[in-house]
Amino acid sequence: MIEEQQRVWEERWQAAIDGSPMRRRRRQQDTSMQRWNKMAEDFTKRTSNKENDEKREKTVEWLQEMGGLTSTSRVLDIGAGPGNWSLLLAQNGAHVTALEPADGMADILQSRIEAEGINNITIDRRTWQEINLAEEQWAGAFDLVFASMTPGIDGPESLSKMIAASREFCYLSAFSGRNWQQWYGNLWRIVFNESLDGNGNDIINPFNLVYAMGYRPELRFDFWDHAITWPRQKAIEDFCNHLEMYTELTEEVTEMVARYVDDHSQEGTFSQTRSGCRGMMVWNINKRILKTS
């Protein structure tokens, strides 16, 4: 029964991913890395503020309450970015392996490690997909496998691999419902003449699969609204960086972006409110229901 339910949700999740316009149009992996490298400094500034720091601290408290994080935990942080989570986990005593393939992000993390004199974070500049658990002796090697809003967990296979790397706890967060696609949806329709529908990586997909596998994850949600106020050129760069993962930035495409930004700007300033919801789930891989009635 467990295997049948698992197969059903694996197929449903994969179908949602394959049906996404973004997956269909996605270009080479190195294009995605280029985007993350370009936005590394801006991303670090946007995510390193008091509000986000407080939310991260509450999540760490949640993990500690569940027993998923102790002062001796060995943690794998998949898609560590500039290290917002890795640094906090390490400050709470964990020994962290920070997996981050984008050099721009990893370089910032390295500089932050050196500035704060931290000695319990190891940076690994590979993608999650490149890691061979058997070769690295990572199967069941980590007390906590942690993945926050990362493209590294991009489907059933990478999620199963995440579970296989853990010896006790897993944490995963992803968008819930309408997500960052909405910020680019109107421009997407202009450029590609199609709707930007579907979200293969909505938290409901991994949740359903983990549940079908017999685990019982604890699930929480976080809502937010961010007011964006950017100079015209910064807005153009943001939209172009996004589109570059899906199409070549020809003169025609760049002109479309510029017109769109101008249509939504006043006196050279682009304004937009970006709303979203994050789903966060934690589960103990050693607590599993193997049979259902």
N, C-alpha and C positions, 0 to 999 in steps of 0.2 A: 504493500500500500504506500509506504514512504517513497519508494523508488518511483512508483507511478505518478504520485503527486509532484515529486521533484521534477520529473521529466516534463510534466505539463507546464509548470511555471518557468522552467528553463526555456521551453519553446515559446511561450507567450512573451517572455522578456526579450528573447532574441528577435522575435517578429517585430516587436515595438522598436527595437534598435534599427533593424534593417529597413523598416518603413519610414524612418526619419529622413527628411530632406537633407539634414546636415550630414548624416552618415553617407547618404548617396553621393553627395557632392564633395565630401571631404578629400583633401589633397594629401600629399606625402606627409609622413610623420615629421620630417625636418621642418616643414612649413609651420606646424604647430609649435615646435620648439622655438623657432624664430619669433613667433608671436609672444611666447612666454618670456623670452629673453628681452624683447623690446619693452614689455610692460612690467618688468621685474621691479624697478625702482618705484614706479607709480603704484603698483599693487601693494608693495610693502608699506608705503605711506598711507594708503587708504585703509589698510587692515590693521595698522598699528595705532590704535587710538583707545581712549579710556573705555568706551562702550564695548568694543570688541574684546578688549582685555578682560573686562568683567564677565562677559559671556563665556570666554574660554576658561576662566577660573571656576565658574559654576559647573562647567562640564567636567573639569578635573575633579571637583568635589564629588560629583555624581559617580565618576569612575572609582574614586576612593571608597565611597560608601558601598558600592557593589563588590568591592574587593578586587577590582580590575586593575588597580594601580597602587603599588606600594613603593617604599623607598629602595627596594631591591629589584624591582621589576626590570625585565629586559623588554624593550619596546621597539617595534618596527613601525616607523612613520612613513606610509606610502604616499608619495607626492607631497613632500615636506615643504615645498615652496621656499620662502625666505626664512622659514624656521619658527614662525609664530607658535606653533604647537610643540615642536621639538624642544625649543628653549624652555617653555613652561613645564613640559614633562620632565626635562632634565633638572630643572630647578627644584622639582619635587622628589628628586633622588633617583629617577629612572635612568637606566643606561640605554640610550636611544641610538638606533641606526636610522638615519634620515635618508630616505631614498628620494633623490631629486635629480632628474635627468637634464633639466634646463640649466645651463651654465650660469645664466644671469641670476637665477634664483639661488643656486648653490653658492655662488660667489658671495652674495649678500649674507647668506647663512654663515659661511666661513668667517666673514669679517665680524659678524655679531658674536660668534663663538669666541674669537680672539679678543674682542673688546671687553667681553664679560668674564673672560678667564675660565670658561667652561671646559671641563675635560672628560665629560661623559656623553658626548655626542660624536658619532662617526658618520661622515657623509659618504654616501654611495651614489655616484652619478649615472646610474642606469635606470631604465624604465622597469616597471614591475613586470612587463611582458618579457623582458630580457633575462629575468632571474630564473635560474633552474634550482629549485629547492633542494634536490638531491645533491647536486654538485656543490652548492654552498653550505650544505648541512643545515639548512634553514627549516626543514620539515619539523613542526612541533617545537621550534627553537625559541619562540617568543612568548612571554607571559601575556602580552597585549599586542595585537596587530591593529594599528590605528590608521584610518583612511578618512580624511576630512575633505569633502567637496573636491575630489580629485578625479581627473580623467583616467587615472591608473586603474580604477575599478570600473571597467567599461562593458561588463556583461557577465553571464553565468560562469564562464571559465575563470576569469580573474577573481571573481568572488570565491569560488571553490578553492582556488589557490591561496587566497587570503586566509581562509579557515584552516587550510592544511599547514600554514606556517605558524599557527597559534597552538600553544599548549593549554591555554585556558580562556582568555577573553578576546573578543573582537569589538571594535567600534567602527561604525560607518555612518557618514552623513552625506546627504545629497539633497538636491532641490525637491520640494514637494509642490505638486500642482504647477501653476504658472511659474516659470523661472526666468532666468536671464535671457531666454529666447525672445521674450516679449519686448526687451529693450531694442532688439534688432529686427523685429518682425515686420514693421512697416517698410523699412529700407530693403529687407529681403524681398518683399513683394515687388518693389520697384526694380530691383536688379535682376531677379530671376523669374519674375512673372508667375510666382506660385506662393502659396501660403506656407508659413513656417509652423506646421502643425506637428503635434506629437512630441513626446519626450521619453525616449527609451531608458533614460537613467533616472526617472522619478523614483524616489525612495520606496514607493509601493512595490516596485519590481523586485529589488533585492529583499525587501521585507517578506513578500509572499514566498520567495524561494527559500529563504532561511527558515521560515515557519514550516514550509512543506518538508524541509529536511529533518524536521523534528525538534528544532530549537525553538525557544520562546523568548525572542528579544524584547527588551524594554524599549519603548518608542516615545520620543518627545519631539516637540516642534518649537521652532523659533521663527517669529514673524519680524519683518523689518521694513522700513521705508527710508530710502536714501535720496536726498535732494542733490541732484547733479547740477553744478553751475560751472561751465567750462568756457574758456576762450574758444573762438571759432576754430582755430587750427588744432587745438587739442582734441576737440570733438571729432574733427575730420580724421585725425590720426587714430582715435579709438575705433571708429567705425571701419576704417580701412584695415586696421590690424585684425579685426574680427573677420572681415570678408576675405582677407588674404588666405585664410585656411580653406576657402571653398572656391575661389576663382582667382585668376590672374588680375592684378590691379592695373588694368589698361587705363588709358586716358579717359575712355568713355565711362568706365566704372568709377574712377576718381571724380569725374565731373558729376555723376549721379549722387555720390556721397556729399560733395560740396553743396549741391543744390538742396539736398535734403536737410543738411545742417542749417543752411541759410533760411530755409522755410520755417525752421523751428528755433530761430534765434532772434533776439532783439538787441540792437545796437552792438552787434558782434559777439554776443554772449549766448551760448546754447544752454538751455535749461530743460531738465527732465527729472521726474520723480520715479525712481526705480524701486519697486516693491517686490518682495519675495517671501518665501517660506522655506526653511531648512528642516528636513526631517533627520533625526539623530537616533541611532539604535545601538544598543549594547547587548551582547549575548555571551553566555558561558558555553563553550563548545563541549564541556564535560557534562552538561545537563541537557539531555536529549530524550525525547519521547520516541521510542523506536517502533511502537505499534499504535495504531489507531483503530477504533471500533467502527 
